[in-house]
């Protein structure tokens, strides 16, 4: 087995050897490749990368502006919303106040109408009362005249006088 190891190491030493001329040619090729790439491609690639960087920066700027605009619009919306809430509260408060004033006015009008109706009713009652009293006075005076006429027609004693009054009262009941 040792022989195999020695044989394997001697064969591989030829593959791993360092040759100075190969290294110089490789470095020369690398330098030429670098100069060719720099001459034809580095500026273009650098320009593409700068353009891309500018695009990305523009996107960030646009996003930032959009975010600022969104925040500004949100603040405006909140201000308008609070103003609308305040305005709606004022409208409701005014409507309630107007309704209360209308209610008070209606109640005042109802009291005034009730008072006017009561005064009118009292006036009518007084008028009817006066008419009834006047009618009764007229009836009594008419009765008194009738009684006086009958008394004059005949000479009456106390019994006749009582009978005459009773007869008159009975006639009064029949007339009404």
GUDO-196974 format. One record per residue: x, y, z of N, C-alpha, C in turn; residue in one letter; residue number from 1. Coordinates in pm, whole numbers, padded with zeros to 5 digits. Example, Ala and Ser with C-alpha at 12.3 -4.5 7.8 and 13.67 -1.06 7.14 Angstrom:
BEGIN
[rec [01319, -00569, 00780], [01230, -00450, 00780], [01320, -00330, 00780], "a", 1]
[rec [01285, -00225, 00708], [01367, -00106, 00714], [01290, 00003, 00787], "s", 2]
//
This chain:
BEGIN
[rec [00081, -00115, 00000], [00000, 00000, 00000], [00088, 00125, 00000], "x", 1]
[rec [00193, 00117, 00060], [00285, 00228, 00061], [00332, 00259, -00079], "x", 2]
[rec [00346, 00161, -00155], [00390, 00181, -00292], [00286, 00259, -00371], "x", 3]
[rec [00165, 00231, -00345], [00058, 00303, -00414], [00059, 00451, -00376], "x", 4]
[rec [00083, 00480, -00252], [00085, 00618, -00206], [00201, 00693, -00268], "x", 5]
[rec [00312, 00634, -00275], [00429, 00697, -00334], [00405, 00720, -00481], "x", 6]
[rec [00349, 00624, -00548], [00319, 00635, -00689], [00219, 00747, -00714], "x", 7]
[rec [00117, 00759, -00628], [00014, 00861, -00645], [00072, 00999, -00621], "x", 8]
[rec [00160, 01015, -00526], [00218, 01145, -00499], [00314, 01187, -00607], "x", 9]
[rec [00388, 01095, -00666], [00481, 01132, -00771], [00406, 01172, -00897], "x", 10]
[rec [00295, 01115, -00923], [00217, 01151, -01043], [00151, 01288, -01026], "x", 11]
[rec [00104, 01320, -00907], [00035, 01446, -00885], [00129, 01562, -00873], "x", 12]
[rec [00255, 01544, -00849], [00348, 01655, -00837], [00364, 01727, -00969], "x", 13]
[rec [00348, 01665, -01076], [00358, 01729, -01206], [00240, 01819, -01234], "x", 14]
[rec [00125, 01791, -01178], [00006, 01874, -01201], [00007, 02001, -01117], "x", 15]
[rec [00065, 02002, -01006], [00057, 02112, -00912], [00181, 02200, -00920], "x", 16]
[rec [00264, 02185, -01005], [00387, 02263, -01007], [00360, 02406, -01048], "x", 17]
[rec [00439, 02501, -01000], [00425, 02642, -01029], [00528, 02678, -01135], "x", 18]
[rec [00474, 02738, -01245], [00560, 02778, -01355], [00556, 02930, -01360], "x", 19]
[rec [00668, 02997, -01355], [00677, 03142, -01352], [00625, 03201, -01482], "x", 20]
[rec [00662, 03145, -01594], [00618, 03200, -01722], [00466, 03191, -01737], "x", 21]
[rec [00408, 03088, -01691], [00262, 03076, -01699], [00198, 03185, -01613], "x", 22]
[rec [00258, 03211, -01500], [00205, 03316, -01413], [00216, 03453, -01479], "x", 23]
[rec [00325, 03481, -01544], [00344, 03612, -01609], [00244, 03626, -01723], "x", 24]
[rec [00227, 03522, -01801], [00129, 03529, -01911], [-00013, 03546, -01856], "x", 25]
[rec [-00043, 03478, -01750], [-00177, 03489, -01691], [-00200, 03630, -01640], "x", 26]
[rec [-00100, 03688, -01574], [-00115, 03825, -01524], [-00126, 03923, -01641], "x", 27]
[rec [-00049, 03900, -01745], [-00057, 03985, -01863], [-00194, 03977, -01927], "x", 28]
[rec [-00245, 03854, -01942], [-00380, 03838, -01997], [-00485, 03907, -01910], "x", 29]
[rec [-00471, 03895, -01780], [-00565, 03959, -01688], [-00559, 04110, -01701], "x", 30]
[rec [-00438, 04166, -01715], [-00421, 04310, -01732], [-00483, 04357, -01863], "x", 31]
[rec [-00459, 04283, -01971], [-00517, 04319, -02101], [-00669, 04313, -02094], "x", 32]
[rec [-00722, 04206, -02031], [-00867, 04192, -02016], [-00924, 04309, -01936], "x", 33]
[rec [-00855, 04349, -01829], [-00900, 04461, -01747], [-00902, 04590, -01828], "x", 34]
[rec [-00796, 04616, -01906], [-00790, 04738, -01986], [-00897, 04740, -02094], "x", 35]
[rec [-00921, 04627, -02158], [-01026, 04619, -02261], [-01163, 04643, -02198], "x", 36]
[rec [-01188, 04576, -02087], [-01318, 04595, -02019], [-01334, 04740, -01973], "x", 37]
[rec [-01227, 04798, -01920], [-01235, 04937, -01874], [-01262, 05029, -01991], "x", 38]
[rec [-01195, 05008, -02102], [-01209, 05094, -02219], [-01350, 05087, -02276], "x", 39]
[rec [-01405, 04968, -02288], [-01533, 04953, -02358], [-01654, 04942, -02264], "x", 40]
[rec [-01639, 04889, -02147], [-01757, 04856, -02066], [-01769, 04930, -01933], "x", 41]
[rec [-01662, 04966, -01867], [-01672, 05023, -01733], [-01752, 05153, -01733], "x", 42]
[rec [-01729, 05241, -01829], [-01804, 05367, -01833], [-01953, 05340, -01854], "x", 43]
[rec [-01984, 05250, -01946], [-02125, 05218, -01973], [-02190, 05155, -01851], "x", 44]
[rec [-02118, 05062, -01790], [-02173, 04995, -01671], [-02188, 05096, -01558], "x", 45]
[rec [-02087, 05182, -01543], [-02094, 05286, -01439], [-02211, 05379, -01465], "x", 46]
[rec [-02232, 05417, -01593], [-02344, 05504, -01628], [-02476, 05436, -01599], "x", 47]
[rec [-02488, 05309, -01636], [-02611, 05233, -01609], [-02635, 05226, -01458], "x", 48]
[rec [-02530, 05202, -01382], [-02545, 05194, -01237], [-02584, 05329, -01177], "x", 49]
[rec [-02525, 05439, -01228], [-02563, 05572, -01180], [-02707, 05605, -01218], "x", 50]
[rec [-02744, 05570, -01343], [-02883, 05592, -01384], [-02980, 05515, -01294], "x", 51]
[rec [-02944, 05391, -01267], [-03029, 05307, -01182], [-03035, 05366, -01040], "x", 52]
[rec [-02921, 05413, -00992], [-02918, 05475, -00859], [-03007, 05599, -00857], "x", 53]
[rec [-03000, 05680, -00965], [-03084, 05800, -00973], [-03232, 05762, -00978], "x", 54]
[rec [-03265, 05657, -01053], [-03404, 05610, -01060], [-03454, 05567, -00922], "x", 55]
[rec [-03370, 05491, -00854], [-03408, 05444, -00720], [-03426, 05563, -00626], "x", 56]
[rec [-03333, 05660, -00635], [-03345, 05779, -00550], [-03472, 05857, -00584], "x", 57]
[rec [-03503, 05867, -00714], [-03626, 05935, -00756], [-03749, 05862, -00702], "x", 58]
[rec [-03743, 05728, -00705], [-03855, 05651, -00650], [-03871, 05678, -00500], "x", 59]
[rec [-03758, 05680, -00428], [-03764, 05710, -00285], [-03819, 05850, -00261], "x", 60]
[rec [-03773, 05947, -00343], [-03823, 06084, -00330], [-03973, 06091, -00358], "x", 61]
[rec [-04017, 06023, -00465], [-04160, 06021, -00497], [-04240, 05956, -00384], "x", 62]
[rec [-04187, 05846, -00332], [-04256, 05778, -00222], [-04263, 05869, -00100], "x", 63]
[rec [-04155, 05940, -00073], [-04152, 06032, 00040], [-04253, 06145, 00020], "x", 64]
[rec [-04256, 06200, -00103], [-04352, 06307, -00134], [-04495, 06255, -00123], "x", 65]
[rec [-04517, 06135, -00174], [-04651, 06076, -00165], [-04692, 06055, -00020], "x", 66]
[rec [-04597, 06010, 00061], [-04627, 05989, 00202], [-04658, 06123, 00270], "x", 67]
[rec [-04579, 06225, 00240], [-04604, 06358, 00296], [-04739, 06410, 00250], "x", 68]
[rec [-04771, 06392, 00122], [-04900, 06435, 00068], [-05013, 06359, 00137], "x", 69]
[rec [-04993, 06229, 00157], [-05094, 06149, 00226], [-05115, 06197, 00368], "x", 70]
[rec [-05008, 06228, 00438], [-05020, 06280, 00574], [-05090, 06415, 00576], "x", 71]
[rec [-05055, 06500, 00477], [-05120, 06632, 00470], [-05270, 06616, 00443], "x", 72]
[rec [-05304, 06527, 00348], [-05445, 06504, 00318], [-05518, 06444, 00438], "x", 73]
[rec [-05450, 06356, 00511], [-05511, 06298, 00630], [-05539, 06406, 00734], "x", 74]
[rec [-05443, 06496, 00754], [-05463, 06606, 00849], [-05579, 06695, 00804], "x", 75]
[rec [-05583, 06727, 00673], [-05694, 06808, 00621], [-05827, 06737, 00644], "x", 76]
[rec [-05829, 06608, 00617], [-05951, 06529, 00637], [-05993, 06533, 00784], "x", 77]
[rec [-05897, 06516, 00874], [-05930, 06517, 01016], [-05981, 06654, 01059], "x", 78]
[rec [-05920, 06761, 01006], [-05966, 06897, 01038], [-06108, 06917, 00986], "x", 79]
[rec [-06130, 06877, 00860], [-06264, 06893, 00802], [-06365, 06808, 00876], "x", 80]
[rec [-06325, 06689, 00917], [-06415, 06601, 00991], [-06451, 06663, 01126], "x", 81]
[rec [-06352, 06720, 01194], [-06381, 06783, 01323], [-06469, 06907, 01303], "x", 82]
[rec [-06444, 06982, 01195], [-06529, 07098, 01165], [-06671, 07053, 01134], "x", 83]
[rec [-06684, 06945, 01057], [-06817, 06893, 01025], [-06887, 06845, 01150], "x", 84]
[rec [-06814, 06779, 01240], [-06874, 06735, 01366], [-06920, 06854, 01448], "x", 85]
[rec [-06837, 06957, 01456], [-06874, 07077, 01531], [-06996, 07143, 01467], "x", 86]
[rec [-06996, 07150, 01334], [-07109, 07211, 01264], [-07237, 07131, 01286], "x", 87]
[rec [-07226, 06999, 01281], [-07346, 06916, 01303], [-07396, 06932, 01447], "x", 88]
[rec [-07303, 06944, 01543], [-07345, 06967, 01681], [-07415, 07101, 01693], "x", 89]
[rec [-07363, 07205, 01625], [-07428, 07336, 01626], [-07567, 07327, 01565], "x", 90]
[rec [-07579, 07255, 01454], [-07709, 07241, 01388], [-07808, 07172, 01481], "x", 91]
[rec [-07763, 07065, 01545], [-07852, 06993, 01637], [-07889, 07083, 01754], "x", 92]
[rec [-07790, 07153, 01809], [-07816, 07242, 01923], [-07915, 07351, 01882], "x", 93]
[rec [-07896, 07411, 01763], [-07989, 07514, 01716], [-08128, 07457, 01693], "x", 94]
[rec [-08135, 07336, 01637], [-08265, 07274, 01613], [-08336, 07247, 01745], "x", 95]
[rec [-08263, 07201, 01845], [-08324, 07176, 01976], [-08371, 07307, 02037], "x", 96]
[rec [-08288, 07412, 02026], [-08327, 07541, 02082], [-08452, 07595, 02010], "x", 97]
[rec [-08453, 07584, 01876], [-08570, 07630, 01801], [-08694, 07551, 01839], "x", 98]
[rec [-08677, 07420, 01856], [-08791, 07336, 01895], [-08842, 07376, 02033], "x", 99]
[rec [-08751, 07406, 02126], [-08793, 07448, 02259], [-08866, 07582, 02252], "x", 100]
[rec [-08812, 07675, 02171], [-08878, 07805, 02156], [-09017, 07788, 02094], "x", 101]
[rec [-09026, 07701, 01992], [-09155, 07675, 01928], [-09251, 07613, 02028], "x", 102]
[rec [-09200, 07521, 02109], [-09284, 07457, 02210], [-09336, 07561, 02309], "x", 103]
[rec [-09246, 07649, 02355], [-09287, 07754, 02448], [-09390, 07846, 02383], "x", 104]
[rec [-09368, 07879, 02256], [-09461, 07966, 02184], [-09598, 07899, 02171], "x", 105]
[rec [-09598, 07770, 02136], [-09724, 07697, 02122], [-09797, 07692, 02256], "x", 106]
[rec [-09721, 07665, 02364], [-09784, 07659, 02497], [-09838, 07796, 02535], "x", 107]
[rec [-09761, 07902, 02505], [-09806, 08038, 02536], [-09934, 08070, 02457], "x", 108]
[rec [-09934, 08035, 02327], [-10054, 08058, 02245], [-10172, 07978, 02297], "x", 109]
[rec [-10147, 07853, 02338], [-10256, 07770, 02391], [-10312, 07831, 02519], "x", 110]
[rec [-10223, 07880, 02606], [-10270, 07945, 02729], [-10349, 08072, 02696], "x", 111]
[rec [-10298, 08148, 02599], [-10369, 08271, 02559], [-10506, 08238, 02502], "x", 112]
[rec [-10512, 08134, 02417], [-10641, 08095, 02360], [-10734, 08044, 02469], "x", 113]
[rec [-10680, 07964, 02561], [-10763, 07913, 02670], [-10814, 08027, 02755], "x", 114]
[rec [-10727, 08123, 02782], [-10767, 08240, 02861], [-10875, 08320, 02788], "x", 115]
[rec [-10857, 08339, 02656], [-10956, 08412, 02577], [-11089, 08337, 02576], "x", 116]
[rec [-11083, 08204, 02562], [-11206, 08124, 02562], [-11275, 08135, 02698], "x", 117]
[rec [-11195, 08130, 02806], [-11253, 08142, 02941], [-11318, 08279, 02959], "x", 118]
[rec [-11249, 08385, 02914], [-11306, 08519, 02927], [-11435, 08530, 02846], "x", 119]
[rec [-11432, 08475, 02724], [-11551, 08478, 02640], [-11665, 08401, 02706], "x", 120]
[rec [-11631, 08284, 02763], [-11733, 08203, 02830], [-11789, 08277, 02951], "x", 121]
[rec [-11699, 08341, 03028], [-11745, 08417, 03144], [-11835, 08532, 03100], "x", 122]
[rec [-11794, 08599, 02991], [-11877, 08709, 02939], [-12013, 08657, 02895], "x", 123]
[rec [-12014, 08543, 02825], [-12141, 08484, 02780], [-12228, 08445, 02900], "x", 124]
[rec [-12162, 08388, 03002], [-12237, 08348, 03122], [-12298, 08470, 03188], "x", 125]
[rec [-12218, 08577, 03202], [-12270, 08700, 03262], [-12386, 08756, 03180], "x", 126]
[rec [-12369, 08752, 03047], [-12475, 08803, 02959], [-12601, 08720, 02973], "x", 127]
[rec [-12586, 08587, 02973], [-12701, 08498, 02989], [-12765, 08518, 03125], "x", 128]
[rec [-12681, 08539, 03226], [-12732, 08561, 03361], [-12815, 08690, 03366], "x", 129]
[rec [-12759, 08796, 03304], [-12832, 08924, 03301], [-12963, 08909, 03225], "x", 130]
[rec [-12956, 08836, 03111], [-13079, 08815, 03032], [-13181, 08737, 03114], "x", 131]
[rec [-13133, 08633, 03185], [-13225, 08554, 03266], [-13285, 08638, 03378], "x", 132]
[rec [-13201, 08721, 03443], [-13251, 08809, 03551], [-13352, 08908, 03495], "x", 133]
[rec [-13319, 08965, 03378], [-13412, 09061, 03315], [-13544, 08992, 03278], "x", 134]
[rec [-13533, 08870, 03227], [-13653, 08796, 03190], [-13738, 08767, 03314], "x", 135]
[rec [-13667, 08727, 03421], [-13740, 08697, 03546], [-13804, 08825, 03599], "x", 136]
[rec [-13729, 08936, 03590], [-13786, 09064, 03636], [-13910, 09099, 03554], "x", 137]
[rec [-13897, 09080, 03421], [-14012, 09110, 03335], [-14131, 09020, 03369], "x", 138]
[rec [-14099, 08890, 03390], [-14207, 08797, 03425], [-14270, 08835, 03558], "x", 139]
[rec [-14184, 08871, 03655], [-14236, 08906, 03788], [-14318, 09035, 03779], "x", 140]
[rec [-14266, 09131, 03702], [-14342, 09257, 03691], [-14474, 09233, 03618], "x", 141]
[rec [-14469, 09142, 03515], [-14594, 09108, 03445], [-14690, 09039, 03539], "x", 142]
[rec [-14637, 08952, 03623], [-14722, 08882, 03720], [-14780, 08980, 03820], "x", 143]
[rec [-14693, 09072, 03861], [-14742, 09170, 03959], [-14853, 09254, 03900], "x", 144]
[rec [-14837, 09289, 03773], [-14942, 09369, 03707], [-15069, 09287, 03696], "x", 145]
[rec [-15054, 09158, 03657], [-15172, 09071, 03645], [-15241, 09055, 03780], "x", 146]
[rec [-15159, 09036, 03884], [-15218, 09020, 04018], [-15288, 09149, 04058], "x", 147]
[rec [-15223, 09260, 04032], [-15283, 09388, 04069], [-15413, 09410, 03993], "x", 148]
[rec [-15416, 09369, 03865], [-15538, 09387, 03785], [-15650, 09301, 03842], "x", 149]
[rec [-15618, 09180, 03881], [-15720, 09092, 03935], [-15766, 09141, 04072], "x", 150]
[rec [-15672, 09196, 04149], [-15709, 09247, 04281], [-15803, 09366, 04264], "x", 151]
[rec [-15776, 09446, 04168], [-15859, 09563, 04146], [-15997, 09522, 04097], "x", 152]
[rec [-16005, 09417, 04020], [-16132, 09373, 03965], [-16228, 09332, 04075], "x", 153]
[rec [-16180, 09279, 04178], [-16271, 09237, 04283], [-16212, 09268, 04419], "x", 154]
[rec [-16294, 09272, 04507], [-16255, 09298, 04643], [-16215, 09165, 04703], "x", 155]
[rec [-16097, 09155, 04752], [-16045, 09026, 04792], [-16017, 09028, 04942], "x", 156]
[rec [-16051, 08916, 05003], [-16013, 08898, 05143], [-15886, 08814, 05147], "x", 157]
[rec [-15837, 08776, 05262], [-15710, 08706, 05275], [-15714, 08570, 05210], "x", 158]
[rec [-15827, 08501, 05224], [-15838, 08369, 05162], [-15838, 08381, 05011], "x", 159]
[rec [-15911, 08477, 04960], [-15914, 08497, 04815], [-15775, 08538, 04764], "x", 160]
[rec [-15709, 08617, 04844], [-15575, 08662, 04805], [-15480, 08542, 04793], "x", 161]
[rec [-15484, 08450, 04890], [-15402, 08329, 04885], [-15439, 08243, 04767], "x", 162]
[rec [-15568, 08227, 04744], [-15614, 08145, 04632], [-15569, 08207, 04501], "x", 163]
[rec [-15574, 08338, 04491], [-15533, 08408, 04369], [-15382, 08387, 04343], "x", 164]
[rec [-15303, 08394, 04448], [-15158, 08374, 04434], [-15131, 08230, 04392], "x", 165]
[rec [-15201, 08133, 04455], [-15183, 07992, 04417], [-15221, 07969, 04272], "x", 166]
[rec [-15330, 08028, 04231], [-15375, 08013, 04092], [-15271, 08074, 03996], "x", 167]
[rec [-15217, 08188, 04035], [-15117, 08253, 03951], [-14991, 08167, 03939], "x", 168]
[rec [-14948, 08107, 04051], [-14829, 08020, 04049], [-14855, 07898, 03964], "x", 169]
[rec [-14977, 07840, 03974], [-15010, 07725, 03890], [-15006, 07763, 03743], "x", 170]
[rec [-15059, 07879, 03709], [-15056, 07926, 03570], [-14912, 07948, 03523], "x", 171]
[rec [-14827, 07994, 03613], [-14686, 08016, 03579], [-14619, 07882, 03545], "x", 172]
[rec [-14652, 07779, 03621], [-14596, 07647, 03594], [-14641, 07595, 03461], "x", 173]
[rec [-14766, 07623, 03422], [-14817, 07576, 03293], [-14751, 07651, 03178], "x", 174]
[rec [-14721, 07778, 03195], [-14662, 07858, 03088], [-14518, 07817, 03059], "x", 175]
[rec [-14445, 07777, 03161], [-14306, 07742, 03136], [-14299, 07601, 03086], "x", 176]
//
